[in-house]
Amino acid sequence: MSFVAAEGVIVRGSNLRKVYSPGTPLEVQVLKGIDIEVRSGEFVAIVGQSGSGKSTLLNLLGALDTPSGGNLSIEGQEIFGLGSDALADVRARRIGFVFQFHYLLDEFTCLENALMPILVQRGRATPEEMARVRALLERVGLSDQLHKLPGKISGGQQQRVAIVRALAHQPSLVLADEPTGNLDSRSGQQVFELMREITRAQRVAFVMVTHDDRLARAADRILRIEDGLIGTISQSELL
């Protein structure tokens, strides 16, 4: 069954709340009613102080965690309330993840790592999928690194492989949690520019959590989480 998002909206969250240890002296309200939507081809940066709930929100958007309240839809399909198998299918087919650390598998080549979402789903990649992923790796400057193990390439190159891995299965939504946090400024800028370029070209909805105001200012839209709530801010407010 297919689902179509209204007006190009890929992900829509409404009144998302997250409370830890509810009803106890240790209760903490992290998210207090978040409304968010991201459209196809849009690159959104989420900023905020450490502990403000940025990663918590990203986990909810990625169906890695369940909220204490609220609703979430991806391409028009309501997510919360699905069984574990259905949620796993949503993550596997519609969402790509890029983390601060690349989490590549040391015993597999760069090409094999990039193909991993497809291999996990079906055990093998079709010739068309193989060609598409190879083309993505070549596009991010790794044409001569395809058959090398991760330990033989630089940190910036490893993160490029991780970005291609997140896109290998053609997701509609990509979520990135501090994707340049472990890179030097030059490599981080290059990785960011690649993410922006691919977002436009493939029309995915891209949500990035970052502490780097310089990168956030280059996004299409900047959202700030503060006191459990979220709001749009301008580039000048990060200066």
DAURUR-V40237 format. One record per run of one state. SS is the DSSP state (hx for helix, st for strand, lp for the rest). FROM is the first residue (numbers start at 1). LEN is the number of residues. Records with the same first field share a line. If there is no record, write none. Layout:
# DAURUR-V40237
SS->FROM-LEN / FROM-LEN
This chain:
# DAURUR-V40237
lp->1-5 / 21-7 / 40-3 / 48-6 / 62-7 / 75-2 / 79-5 / 99-10 / 115-1 / 123-4 / 140-9 / 153-2 / 168-5 / 178-7 / 203-2 / 210-3 / 217-4 / 227-2 / 234-1 / 239-1
hx->6-3 / 54-8 / 84-11 / 110-5 / 116-7 / 127-13 / 150-3 / 155-13 / 185-18 / 213-4 / 235-4
st->9-12 / 28-12 / 43-5 / 69-6 / 77-2 / 95-4 / 109-1 / 149-1 / 173-5 / 205-5 / 221-6 / 229-5
